[in-house]
Amino acid sequence: MVRLKEIAAVAQVSVMTVSKALRDKPDLSAATKARIQALAAQMGYVPDIRAQGLRNQRSHLLGLVISAATNPVNARILLGIEERAHETGYDLVVAQSLNRPDREDAVLRRLIARRADGIFLSPVYRMDPSAPIYEDLQRHAIPVVLLGHRAPFCDSFPAVETDDLAASWAMTRHLVELGHRRIAFFAGPRVSPAALERYEGYRRGLREAGIVPDDRLVFNAGATIEEGAAAALQWLQEDARSTAIQCAHDLVAIGAADTVLNQGFRIPQDVSVAGFGNVLAAEYFRVPLTTVRQPKLRLGTVAMEVMMKLLRGEPVSTQRLQAQLEIRASTAAPTSATPAANGRE
């Protein structure tokens, strides 16, 4: 490994001058800094981040804990964070919780042990009002930025989130304005604050249109393709007699739409289907899905901006970003009273 004193010997300057040049200190001329920096690069110098961390009490590591790398929403958020982290000289350590509290606890404790300067965290939601690992994060005074909505056990940390309530309300209004009056809702996990906001947005959209919400049109559908398919089968079996299905997640919408099509229904002629999230597969599904376009990349960049403020000791607050509707071929005005009216009972 090339050391500062070797660069200093070749450049015929002091070790202190080399150190200042490589740290871009202002008390050296631009020409001197450029000459030393070019020489260091030519000699293959790589800074010892670990040694620098010992001097300034920084590891230059940021942790990112997400539910799963296979989740397409997480992938775009990760990209936004990593790009900004790279620009600011931080390395990113990525871990998956797999939505399990025990695994979340384990990966967070590893990040604490590695002295991560800060942690981005997509919480594993639970009904309990407190969680020991989150209390430990506070006790260690580690800067934490939540990727998603806050819940009682994590409400002491700032969050970067989508205004899911407003976005879901807009989707319901879109379906109502098309002429739908019986709109089924495939709801997300009950412990998820985002899923609850999307459900409340749906109910508000109905009420403001003068439509009384009907609990018989609400189906628990989780957040996966398989759960969406199961909810669609239940919807068919119960003869819900609705002309539109609004889903709390794109993967649920894809599973539901695939099942409906395989049962012989047409989308959107027999039933409209809408999702939430705008994952890549939604646009390229066999009937391109109307959905809510979450600003996923922007969520990542804003999260990094909040983290940098925390690292500088500046005050921060939760950031709530707006989402927009992406209208595609899967929603249209109803052409028949119910799917059953087409003879597919």
C-alpha contacts under 8 A as a table, 3 or more apart, distances in Angstrom:
res1	aa1	res2	aa2	distance
1	M	45	Y	7.16
1	M	46	V	7.62
2	V	6	E	6.70
2	V	7	I	7.65
2	V	43	M	7.12
2	V	44	G	6.79
2	V	45	Y	5.23
2	V	46	V	7.34
3	R	6	E	5.44
3	R	7	I	6.72
3	R	45	Y	7.14
4	L	7	I	5.17
4	L	8	A	6.11
4	L	15	V	6.01
4	L	18	V	6.57
4	L	19	S	7.06
5	K	8	A	4.85
5	K	9	A	6.10
5	K	14	S	7.80
5	K	15	V	5.47
6	E	9	A	5.15
6	E	10	V	6.44
7	I	10	V	5.29
7	I	11	A	6.03
7	I	15	V	7.93
7	I	18	V	7.18
7	I	36	I	7.78
7	I	39	L	7.27
7	I	40	A	6.39
7	I	43	M	7.77
8	A	11	A	5.04
8	A	12	Q	5.59
8	A	13	V	5.09
8	A	14	S	5.60
8	A	15	V	5.36
8	A	17	T	7.82
8	A	18	V	6.07
9	A	12	Q	4.98
9	A	13	V	6.70
9	A	14	S	7.81
11	A	36	I	6.85
11	A	39	L	7.67
13	V	17	T	6.36
13	V	18	V	7.17
14	S	17	T	5.18
14	S	18	V	6.56
15	V	18	V	5.10
15	V	19	S	6.16
16	M	19	S	5.00
16	M	20	K	6.17
17	T	20	K	5.14
17	T	21	A	6.14
17	T	28	L	7.96
18	V	21	A	5.09
18	V	22	L	6.18
18	V	36	I	6.56
19	S	22	L	5.32
19	S	23	R	6.24
20	K	23	R	5.09
20	K	24	D	6.03
20	K	25	K	5.18
20	K	28	L	7.52
21	A	24	D	4.94
21	A	25	K	6.12
21	A	28	L	7.03
21	A	32	T	7.46
21	A	33	K	4.66
21	A	34	A	7.81
21	A	36	I	6.50
21	A	37	Q	6.68
22	L	25	K	7.81
22	L	33	K	7.31
22	L	36	I	7.54
22	L	37	Q	6.10
24	D	33	K	7.02
25	K	28	L	6.57
26	P	29	S	7.55
28	L	32	T	6.56
28	L	33	K	6.53
29	S	32	T	5.31
29	S	33	K	6.33
30	A	33	K	5.20
30	A	34	A	6.06
31	A	34	A	5.16
31	A	35	R	6.14
32	T	35	R	5.19
32	T	36	I	6.24
33	K	36	I	5.30
33	K	37	Q	5.94
34	A	37	Q	5.16
34	A	38	A	6.01
35	R	38	A	5.29
35	R	39	L	6.19
36	I	39	L	5.01
36	I	40	A	6.07
37	Q	40	A	5.09
37	Q	41	A	6.26
38	A	41	A	5.17
38	A	42	Q	6.17
39	L	42	Q	4.99
39	L	43	M	6.17
40	A	43	M	5.16
40	A	44	G	6.25
40	A	45	Y	5.24
41	A	44	G	5.10
41	A	45	Y	5.79
42	Q	45	Y	7.71
48	D	51	A	5.43
48	D	52	Q	6.37
49	I	52	Q	5.01
49	I	53	G	6.04
49	I	59	S	7.45
49	I	60	H	7.51
50	R	53	G	5.01
50	R	54	L	6.43
50	R	59	S	6.77
51	A	54	L	5.15
51	A	55	R	6.54
52	Q	55	R	5.15
52	Q	56	N	6.26
52	Q	58	R	7.59
53	G	56	N	5.25
53	G	57	Q	5.11
53	G	58	R	4.41
53	G	59	S	4.93
53	G	60	H	7.18
54	L	57	Q	5.29
54	L	58	R	6.95
54	L	59	S	7.87
55	R	58	R	7.91
58	R	115	R	7.95
58	R	117	D	6.29
59	S	115	R	6.36
59	S	116	A	6.12
59	S	117	D	6.08
60	H	89	G	7.18
60	H	90	Y	4.98
60	H	91	D	6.30
60	H	116	A	7.26
60	H	117	D	6.32
61	L	90	Y	5.70
61	L	91	D	4.98
61	L	92	L	5.90
61	L	93	V	6.97
61	L	115	R	7.80
61	L	116	A	5.02
61	L	117	D	5.76
61	L	118	G	7.40
62	L	90	Y	6.69
62	L	91	D	6.18
62	L	92	L	4.96
62	L	93	V	6.16
62	L	116	A	5.40
62	L	117	D	5.71
62	L	118	G	5.08
62	L	119	I	5.63
62	L	120	F	7.57
63	G	92	L	5.80
63	G	93	V	4.81
63	G	94	V	6.05
63	G	95	A	7.69
63	G	111	L	6.46
63	G	116	A	6.30
63	G	118	G	6.33
63	G	119	I	4.47
63	G	120	F	6.01
64	L	92	L	6.86
64	L	93	V	6.03
64	L	94	V	4.76
64	L	95	A	6.22
64	L	119	I	5.79
64	L	120	F	4.66
64	L	121	L	5.96
65	V	94	V	5.99
65	V	95	A	4.89
65	V	96	Q	5.60
65	V	97	S	6.59
65	V	104	E	7.76
65	V	107	V	7.70
65	V	108	L	7.81
65	V	119	I	7.56
65	V	120	F	6.21
65	V	121	L	4.87
65	V	122	S	6.05
66	I	69	A	7.09
66	I	74	N	6.89
66	I	94	V	7.70
66	I	95	A	6.47
66	I	96	Q	5.08
66	I	97	S	6.08
66	I	98	L	7.73
66	I	121	L	6.37
66	I	122	S	5.08
66	I	123	P	7.71
67	S	71	N	7.69
67	S	74	N	7.96
67	S	96	Q	5.30
67	S	97	S	4.90
67	S	98	L	4.72
67	S	99	N	5.29
67	S	122	S	6.64
67	S	123	P	7.90
67	S	124	V	7.44
68	A	71	N	5.64
68	A	74	N	7.41
68	A	96	Q	5.23
68	A	97	S	6.79
68	A	98	L	5.48
68	A	99	N	7.87
69	A	72	P	7.58
69	A	74	N	6.48
69	A	75	A	6.43
69	A	96	Q	6.91
70	T	74	N	7.73
70	T	75	A	7.46
71	N	74	N	5.41
71	N	75	A	6.59
72	P	75	A	5.08
72	P	76	R	6.82
72	P	279	V	6.08
72	P	280	L	7.66
73	V	76	R	5.67
73	V	77	I	6.56
73	V	277	G	7.26
73	V	279	V	6.59
73	V	296	K	6.49
74	N	77	I	5.14
74	N	78	L	5.97
74	N	296	K	7.95
75	A	78	L	5.16
75	A	79	L	6.31
76	R	79	L	5.02
76	R	80	G	6.40
76	R	296	K	5.57
76	R	297	L	5.24
76	R	300	G	7.53
77	I	80	G	5.18
77	I	81	I	6.36
77	I	296	K	5.22
77	I	297	L	5.08
77	I	298	R	7.49
77	I	299	L	6.08
77	I	300	G	4.40
77	I	301	T	7.83
78	L	81	I	5.18
78	L	82	E	5.96
78	L	297	L	7.89
78	L	300	G	6.32
79	L	82	E	5.20
79	L	83	E	6.09
79	L	297	L	6.77
79	L	300	G	7.09
80	G	83	E	5.51
80	G	84	R	6.60
80	G	296	K	7.92
80	G	297	L	4.85
80	G	298	R	6.66
80	G	299	L	7.32
80	G	300	G	4.26
80	G	301	T	4.89
81	I	84	R	5.44
81	I	85	A	6.00
81	I	300	G	4.63
81	I	301	T	5.42
81	I	303	A	7.00
81	I	304	M	5.71
82	E	85	A	4.91
82	E	86	H	5.98
82	E	92	L	6.70
83	E	86	H	5.29
83	E	87	E	6.42
84	R	87	E	5.04
84	R	88	T	6.34
84	R	301	T	6.54
84	R	304	M	6.60
85	A	88	T	5.23
85	A	89	G	6.24
85	A	90	Y	4.99
85	A	91	D	6.62
85	A	92	L	7.18
85	A	304	M	7.15
86	H	89	G	5.23
86	H	90	Y	5.63
86	H	91	D	6.68
87	E	90	Y	7.69
95	A	107	V	6.64
96	Q	103	R	7.99
96	Q	104	E	7.56
96	Q	107	V	7.80
97	S	100	R	5.73
97	S	101	P	7.33
97	S	103	R	5.30
97	S	104	E	4.65
97	S	107	V	7.39
97	S	124	V	7.40
98	L	103	R	7.31
98	L	104	E	7.90
99	N	103	R	7.94
99	N	104	E	7.51
99	N	124	V	5.24
99	N	125	Y	7.92
100	R	103	R	5.40
100	R	104	E	6.16
100	R	124	V	6.57
101	P	104	E	4.98
101	P	105	D	6.07
101	P	124	V	6.09
102	D	105	D	5.11
102	D	106	A	6.34
103	R	106	A	5.01
103	R	107	V	6.24
104	E	107	V	5.41
104	E	108	L	6.12
104	E	124	V	7.17
105	D	108	L	5.35
105	D	109	R	6.21
105	D	133	I	5.98
106	A	109	R	5.26
106	A	110	R	6.37
107	V	110	R	5.08
107	V	111	L	6.35
108	L	111	L	5.07
108	L	112	I	6.23
108	L	133	I	7.59
109	R	112	I	4.97
109	R	113	A	6.14
109	R	133	I	7.86
110	R	113	A	4.99
110	R	114	R	6.17
111	L	114	R	5.02
111	L	115	R	6.30
111	L	116	A	5.62
111	L	119	I	7.98
112	I	115	R	5.07
112	I	116	A	6.07
112	I	137	L	7.92
113	A	116	A	7.78
116	A	119	I	6.99
116	A	142	I	7.89
117	D	142	I	6.79
117	D	143	P	7.11
117	D	311	L	7.71
118	G	142	I	5.77
118	G	143	P	4.72
118	G	144	V	5.80
118	G	307	M	7.19
118	G	311	L	7.66
119	I	142	I	7.39
119	I	143	P	6.37
119	I	144	V	4.86
119	I	145	V	6.46
120	F	144	V	5.82
120	F	145	V	4.93
120	F	146	L	5.88
120	F	147	L	6.65
120	F	303	A	7.78
121	L	144	V	7.03
121	L	145	V	6.25
121	L	146	L	4.86
121	L	147	L	5.65
122	S	146	L	5.79
122	S	147	L	4.72
122	S	148	G	6.16
123	P	146	L	7.06
123	P	147	L	7.47
123	P	148	G	7.50
125	Y	151	A	7.50
125	Y	191	V	5.91
125	Y	192	S	6.06
126	R	191	V	5.93
127	M	191	V	6.40
128	D	131	A	7.13
128	D	152	P	7.90
128	D	153	F	6.86
129	P	151	A	7.94
129	P	152	P	5.08
129	P	153	F	4.75
130	S	134	Y	7.82
130	S	135	E	7.96
130	S	152	P	6.78
130	S	153	F	4.09
130	S	154	C	7.49
131	A	134	Y	5.61
131	A	135	E	6.62
131	A	153	F	5.77
131	A	154	C	7.97
132	P	135	E	5.04
132	P	136	D	6.24
133	I	136	D	4.94
133	I	137	L	6.34
134	Y	137	L	5.03
134	Y	138	Q	6.46
134	Y	153	F	7.34
134	Y	154	C	6.58
135	E	138	Q	5.13
135	E	139	R	6.18
136	D	139	R	4.87
136	D	140	H	6.17
137	L	140	H	5.28
137	L	141	A	6.23
137	L	142	I	5.77
137	L	144	V	7.92
138	Q	141	A	4.93
138	Q	142	I	6.50
139	R	142	I	7.95
143	P	307	M	7.08
143	P	310	L	6.12
143	P	311	L	6.92
144	V	157	F	6.29
144	V	158	P	7.30
144	V	307	M	7.37
145	V	157	F	6.41
145	V	158	P	5.51
145	V	159	A	5.51
145	V	160	V	7.26
145	V	303	A	6.64
145	V	306	V	7.25
145	V	307	M	6.44
146	L	149	H	7.36
146	L	150	R	7.37
146	L	157	F	6.76
146	L	158	P	6.18
146	L	159	A	4.33
146	L	160	V	6.23
147	L	159	A	5.95
147	L	160	V	5.43
147	L	161	E	6.39
147	L	299	L	7.93
147	L	303	A	7.44
148	G	159	A	6.24
148	G	160	V	5.90
148	G	161	E	4.67
148	G	162	T	7.42
148	G	194	A	7.50
149	H	159	A	6.49
149	H	160	V	7.40
149	H	161	E	5.73
149	H	193	P	6.03
149	H	194	A	6.25
150	R	154	C	5.93
150	R	155	D	5.21
150	R	157	F	7.87
150	R	159	A	6.65
150	R	193	P	7.33
151	A	154	C	5.46
151	A	155	D	5.53
151	A	193	P	6.95
152	P	155	D	5.28
154	C	157	F	6.16
155	D	158	P	7.54
158	P	316	V	7.06
158	P	317	S	5.64
158	P	318	T	4.76
158	P	319	Q	7.86
159	A	303	A	7.83
159	A	317	S	7.52
159	A	318	T	4.65
159	A	319	Q	6.25
160	V	299	L	6.43
160	V	302	V	7.16
160	V	303	A	5.95
160	V	318	T	5.83
160	V	319	Q	4.76
160	V	320	R	6.03
160	V	321	L	7.63
161	E	299	L	7.06
161	E	318	T	7.82
161	E	319	Q	6.33
161	E	320	R	5.02
161	E	321	L	6.18
162	T	294	Q	6.98
162	T	295	P	7.79
162	T	320	R	5.41
162	T	321	L	4.77
162	T	322	Q	5.95
162	T	323	A	6.68
163	D	166	A	5.73
163	D	167	A	6.42
163	D	320	R	5.82
163	D	321	L	5.84
163	D	322	Q	5.48
163	D	323	A	6.83
164	D	167	A	5.04
164	D	168	S	5.97
164	D	194	A	6.30
164	D	197	E	5.76
164	D	198	R	5.55
164	D	201	G	7.58
164	D	323	A	7.65
165	L	168	S	5.33
165	L	169	W	6.12
165	L	197	E	4.66
165	L	198	R	5.12
165	L	199	Y	7.72
165	L	200	E	6.45
165	L	201	G	4.53
166	A	169	W	5.05
166	A	170	A	6.19
166	A	201	G	6.19
167	A	170	A	5.10
167	A	171	M	6.39
167	A	198	R	7.58
167	A	201	G	7.32
167	A	292	V	6.68
167	A	322	Q	7.57
167	A	323	A	5.95
167	A	324	Q	6.71
167	A	325	L	7.41
168	S	171	M	5.06
168	S	172	T	6.32
168	S	197	E	7.84
168	S	198	R	5.06
168	S	199	Y	7.42
168	S	200	E	7.98
168	S	201	G	4.81
168	S	202	Y	5.71
168	S	276	F	7.99
168	S	292	V	7.75
169	W	172	T	5.21
169	W	173	R	6.21
169	W	198	R	7.60
169	W	200	E	7.91
169	W	201	G	4.14
169	W	202	Y	5.23
169	W	203	R	7.74
169	W	204	R	6.44
169	W	205	G	4.93
170	A	173	R	5.03
170	A	174	H	6.15
170	A	201	G	7.87
170	A	205	G	7.27
170	A	325	L	7.44
171	M	174	H	4.99
171	M	175	L	6.45
171	M	202	Y	7.71
171	M	246	Q	7.91
171	M	274	A	7.88
171	M	291	T	7.78
171	M	292	V	7.41
171	M	325	L	6.90
172	T	175	L	5.20
172	T	176	V	6.17
172	T	201	G	7.70
172	T	202	Y	5.56
172	T	205	G	5.40
172	T	206	L	6.91
172	T	246	Q	7.52
173	R	176	V	4.97
173	R	177	E	5.95
173	R	205	G	5.64
173	R	206	L	7.54
173	R	209	A	7.75
174	H	177	E	5.20
174	H	178	L	6.36
175	L	178	L	5.11
175	L	179	G	6.70
175	L	180	H	5.69
175	L	183	I	7.88
175	L	244	A	7.47
175	L	331	T	7.53
175	L	332	A	7.93
176	V	179	G	5.15
176	V	180	H	4.86
176	V	181	R	6.25
176	V	206	L	7.78
176	V	209	A	7.39
177	E	180	H	7.21
178	L	332	A	6.30
178	L	333	A	4.70
178	L	334	P	7.45
179	G	333	A	5.69
179	G	334	P	6.53
180	H	183	I	6.58
180	H	243	T	6.34
180	H	244	A	6.73
180	H	333	A	6.99
180	H	334	P	6.39
181	R	211	I	7.11
181	R	242	S	7.88
181	R	243	T	7.69
182	R	217	L	7.90
182	R	241	R	7.41
182	R	242	S	4.70
182	R	243	T	6.07
182	R	244	A	6.90
183	I	217	L	7.02
183	I	242	S	5.54
183	I	243	T	6.28
183	I	244	A	4.83
183	I	245	I	5.67
183	I	246	Q	6.84
184	A	217	L	4.55
184	A	218	V	5.83
184	A	219	F	7.68
184	A	240	A	7.71
184	A	242	S	6.12
184	A	243	T	7.94
184	A	244	A	6.13
184	A	245	I	4.65
184	A	246	Q	6.08
185	F	199	Y	7.75
185	F	202	Y	7.76
185	F	217	L	6.19
185	F	218	V	4.80
185	F	219	F	6.23
185	F	245	I	5.77
185	F	246	Q	4.87
185	F	247	C	5.78
185	F	248	A	7.66
186	F	218	V	6.03
186	F	219	F	4.89
186	F	220	N	5.88
186	F	221	A	5.36
186	F	228	G	7.56
186	F	231	A	7.07
186	F	245	I	7.10
186	F	246	Q	6.23
186	F	247	C	4.63
186	F	248	A	6.17
186	F	252	V	7.67
187	A	195	A	6.76
187	A	198	R	8.00
187	A	199	Y	6.52
187	A	218	V	6.85
187	A	219	F	5.98
187	A	220	N	5.02
187	A	221	A	5.38
187	A	222	G	6.65
187	A	247	C	6.40
187	A	248	A	5.42
188	G	192	S	7.39
188	G	195	A	4.95
188	G	196	L	7.54
188	G	220	N	6.45
188	G	221	A	5.65
188	G	222	G	4.39
188	G	223	A	5.79
188	G	248	A	5.59
188	G	249	H	7.11
189	P	192	S	5.54
189	P	195	A	6.28
189	P	220	N	7.42
189	P	221	A	7.37
189	P	222	G	4.84
189	P	223	A	6.99
190	R	193	P	7.84
190	R	195	A	6.88
190	R	196	L	6.73
191	V	195	A	7.96
191	V	196	L	7.94
192	S	195	A	5.22
192	S	196	L	6.35
193	P	196	L	5.04
193	P	197	E	6.19
194	A	197	E	5.08
194	A	198	R	6.29
195	A	198	R	5.10
195	A	199	Y	6.26
195	A	248	A	6.45
196	L	199	Y	5.05
196	L	200	E	6.15
197	E	200	E	5.02
197	E	201	G	6.06
198	R	201	G	5.04
198	R	202	Y	6.32
198	R	248	A	6.28
199	Y	202	Y	5.14
199	Y	203	R	6.39
199	Y	248	A	7.49
200	E	203	R	5.05
200	E	204	R	6.11
201	G	204	R	5.15
201	G	205	G	6.09
202	Y	205	G	5.15
202	Y	206	L	6.37
203	R	206	L	5.20
203	R	207	R	6.20
203	R	213	P	6.14
204	R	207	R	5.09
204	R	208	E	6.00
205	G	208	E	5.35
205	G	209	A	6.35
206	L	209	A	5.17
206	L	210	G	6.45
206	L	211	I	4.95
206	L	212	V	6.59
206	L	213	P	6.38
207	R	210	G	5.03
207	R	211	I	5.16
207	R	212	V	5.88
207	R	213	P	6.96
208	E	211	I	7.34
214	D	217	L	5.68
214	D	218	V	7.43
215	D	218	V	5.30
216	R	219	F	7.84
216	R	240	A	7.34
217	L	240	A	6.34
217	L	242	S	7.73
219	F	231	A	6.30
219	F	235	W	7.58
220	N	231	A	6.83
221	A	224	T	7.84
221	A	227	E	5.19
221	A	228	G	5.41
221	A	230	A	7.50
221	A	231	A	5.52
221	A	252	V	6.77
222	G	227	E	5.83
222	G	228	G	7.30
222	G	252	V	7.34
223	A	227	E	6.68
223	A	228	G	7.39
223	A	248	A	7.75
223	A	249	H	6.00
223	A	251	L	6.44
223	A	252	V	5.71
224	T	227	E	5.21
224	T	228	G	6.23
224	T	249	H	7.96
224	T	251	L	5.21
224	T	252	V	5.28
224	T	255	G	7.56
225	I	228	G	5.07
225	I	229	A	6.23
225	I	251	L	4.80
225	I	252	V	4.89
225	I	253	A	7.42
225	I	254	I	6.16
225	I	255	G	4.22
225	I	256	A	7.46
226	E	229	A	5.12
226	E	230	A	6.30
226	E	252	V	7.43
226	E	255	G	6.01
227	E	230	A	5.06
227	E	231	A	6.15
227	E	252	V	6.38
227	E	255	G	7.20
228	G	231	A	5.10
228	G	232	A	6.20
228	G	251	L	7.14
228	G	252	V	3.94
228	G	253	A	6.18
228	G	254	I	7.17
228	G	255	G	4.58
228	G	256	A	4.71
229	A	232	A	5.11
229	A	233	L	6.36
229	A	252	V	7.20
229	A	255	G	4.40
229	A	256	A	4.52
229	A	257	A	7.74
229	A	258	D	7.30
229	A	259	T	5.64
230	A	233	L	5.16
230	A	234	Q	6.36
230	A	256	A	7.57
231	A	234	Q	5.05
231	A	235	W	6.09
231	A	256	A	6.90
232	A	235	W	4.87
232	A	236	L	6.19
232	A	255	G	7.90
232	A	256	A	4.97
232	A	257	A	7.84
232	A	259	T	6.50
232	A	260	V	6.82
233	L	236	L	5.09
233	L	237	Q	6.12
233	L	259	T	7.21
234	Q	237	Q	5.02
234	Q	238	E	6.03
235	W	238	E	5.35
235	W	239	D	6.23
235	W	240	A	5.83
236	L	239	D	5.19
236	L	240	A	6.86
239	D	340	A	7.50
239	D	345	E	7.67
241	R	338	T	5.15
241	R	339	P	6.60
241	R	340	A	6.86
242	S	245	I	7.46
242	S	271	V	7.63
242	S	338	T	5.82
242	S	339	P	7.37
243	T	270	D	6.83
243	T	271	V	4.77
243	T	272	S	6.39
243	T	334	P	6.34
243	T	336	S	7.89
243	T	337	A	7.03
243	T	338	T	5.55
243	T	339	P	6.82
244	A	271	V	5.09
244	A	272	S	4.41
244	A	273	V	5.80
244	A	274	A	7.97
244	A	331	T	7.93
245	I	271	V	7.26
245	I	272	S	6.13
245	I	273	V	4.83
245	I	274	A	6.34
246	Q	253	A	7.76
246	Q	273	V	5.99
246	Q	274	A	4.88
246	Q	275	G	6.25
247	C	250	D	7.02
247	C	252	V	6.40
247	C	253	A	5.52
247	C	273	V	7.59
247	C	274	A	5.92
247	C	275	G	4.82
247	C	276	F	6.61
248	A	252	V	7.28
248	A	253	A	7.87
248	A	275	G	6.20
248	A	276	F	5.56
249	H	252	V	5.30
249	H	253	A	6.34
249	H	275	G	5.41
249	H	276	F	4.55
249	H	277	G	6.24
250	D	253	A	4.87
250	D	254	I	6.13
250	D	274	A	7.89
250	D	275	G	4.44
250	D	276	F	4.93
250	D	277	G	5.74
250	D	278	N	6.59
250	D	279	V	6.64
250	D	282	A	6.55
250	D	291	T	7.22
251	L	254	I	5.07
251	L	255	G	6.28
251	L	275	G	7.78
252	V	255	G	5.18
252	V	256	A	6.05
252	V	275	G	7.43
253	A	256	A	5.02
253	A	257	A	5.85
253	A	273	V	6.83
253	A	274	A	6.45
253	A	275	G	5.13
254	I	257	A	5.16
254	I	258	D	5.99
254	I	275	G	7.91
254	I	282	A	7.04
254	I	285	F	7.37
255	G	258	D	5.28
255	G	259	T	6.29
256	A	259	T	5.23
256	A	260	V	6.20
257	A	260	V	5.07
257	A	261	L	6.10
257	A	267	I	7.77
257	A	273	V	6.66
258	D	261	L	5.23
258	D	262	N	6.12
259	T	262	N	5.06
259	T	263	Q	6.28
260	V	263	Q	5.18
260	V	264	G	6.81
260	V	265	F	5.74
260	V	266	R	7.73
261	L	264	G	5.30
261	L	265	F	5.07
261	L	266	R	6.08
261	L	267	I	7.18
262	N	265	F	7.31
265	F	270	D	6.09
265	F	271	V	7.54
265	F	339	P	7.47
266	R	269	Q	5.43
266	R	270	D	5.18
266	R	271	V	6.78
267	I	270	D	5.90
267	I	271	V	5.48
267	I	272	S	5.75
267	I	273	V	7.19
267	I	287	V	7.08
267	I	330	S	5.77
267	I	331	T	7.49
268	P	271	V	4.99
268	P	272	S	4.40
268	P	273	V	7.07
268	P	329	A	7.17
268	P	330	S	5.10
268	P	331	T	5.34
268	P	332	A	5.78
268	P	334	P	7.78
269	Q	272	S	7.17
269	Q	332	A	7.26
269	Q	333	A	7.95
269	Q	334	P	6.60
269	Q	335	T	5.99
269	Q	336	S	7.84
270	D	334	P	7.03
270	D	335	T	6.80
270	D	336	S	6.65
270	D	338	T	7.21
270	D	339	P	5.46
270	D	342	N	7.91
271	V	331	T	7.87
271	V	334	P	7.13
271	V	338	T	7.86
271	V	339	P	6.70
272	S	330	S	5.61
272	S	331	T	4.48
272	S	332	A	6.30
272	S	334	P	7.69
273	V	289	L	7.10
273	V	290	T	7.24
273	V	330	S	5.56
273	V	331	T	5.95
274	A	289	L	6.16
274	A	290	T	5.02
274	A	291	T	5.42
274	A	330	S	6.82
274	A	331	T	6.82
275	G	278	N	7.58
275	G	289	L	6.79
275	G	290	T	6.32
275	G	291	T	4.45
275	G	292	V	6.68
276	F	291	T	4.89
276	F	292	V	4.59
276	F	293	R	7.07
276	F	294	Q	7.88
277	G	291	T	6.50
277	G	292	V	5.26
277	G	293	R	5.35
277	G	294	Q	5.26
278	N	282	A	6.06
278	N	283	E	7.43
278	N	291	T	5.75
278	N	292	V	5.85
278	N	293	R	4.76
278	N	294	Q	6.54
278	N	326	E	7.72
279	V	282	A	5.56
279	V	283	E	7.53
280	L	283	E	5.82
280	L	284	Y	6.95
281	A	284	Y	5.16
281	A	285	F	5.81
282	A	285	F	5.35
282	A	288	P	6.04
282	A	289	L	5.24
282	A	290	T	7.91
282	A	291	T	7.78
283	E	288	P	4.82
283	E	289	L	5.92
283	E	328	R	7.99
284	Y	287	V	7.55
284	Y	288	P	5.69
285	F	288	P	5.04
285	F	289	L	6.85
287	V	329	A	6.20
287	V	330	S	5.84
288	P	328	R	5.81
288	P	329	A	5.48
288	P	330	S	5.99
289	L	327	I	7.61
289	L	328	R	5.58
289	L	329	A	6.31
289	L	330	S	5.03
289	L	331	T	7.72
290	T	325	L	7.56
290	T	326	E	5.59
290	T	327	I	4.58
290	T	328	R	4.51
290	T	329	A	6.65
290	T	330	S	5.68
290	T	331	T	6.33
291	T	325	L	6.00
291	T	326	E	5.27
291	T	327	I	6.60
291	T	328	R	7.80
292	V	323	A	6.55
292	V	324	Q	5.67
292	V	325	L	4.57
292	V	326	E	5.79
293	R	323	A	5.70
293	R	324	Q	5.24
293	R	325	L	5.87
293	R	326	E	6.06
294	Q	322	Q	7.72
294	Q	323	A	5.00
294	Q	324	Q	6.96
295	P	298	R	5.23
295	P	299	L	6.05
295	P	321	L	7.47
295	P	322	Q	7.59
295	P	323	A	6.28
296	K	299	L	5.03
296	K	300	G	6.58
297	L	300	G	5.22
297	L	301	T	6.48
298	R	301	T	5.08
298	R	302	V	5.96
299	L	302	V	5.28
299	L	303	A	6.03
299	L	321	L	7.56
300	G	303	A	5.08
300	G	304	M	6.38
301	T	304	M	5.13
301	T	305	E	6.34
302	V	305	E	4.93
302	V	306	V	6.25
302	V	319	Q	7.85
303	A	306	V	5.15
303	A	307	M	6.19
304	M	307	M	4.92
304	M	308	M	6.18
305	E	308	M	5.24
305	E	309	K	6.45
306	V	309	K	5.21
306	V	310	L	6.37
306	V	316	V	6.54
307	M	310	L	5.03
307	M	311	L	6.21
308	M	311	L	5.02
308	M	312	R	6.25
309	K	312	R	5.08
309	K	313	G	6.22
309	K	314	E	5.05
309	K	315	P	7.03
309	K	316	V	6.86
310	L	313	G	4.99
310	L	314	E	5.61
310	L	315	P	6.99
310	L	316	V	6.96
311	L	314	E	7.58
327	I	331	T	7.55
328	R	331	T	6.77
329	A	332	A	7.39
334	P	337	A	7.18
336	S	339	P	7.15
336	S	341	A	6.80
336	S	342	N	7.57
337	A	341	A	6.43
338	T	341	A	5.25
338	T	342	N	7.49
339	P	342	N	5.68
339	P	343	G	7.71
339	P	344	R	6.88
339	P	345	E	7.95
340	A	343	G	5.48
340	A	344	R	5.22
340	A	345	E	5.02
341	A	344	R	7.30
341	A	345	E	7.97
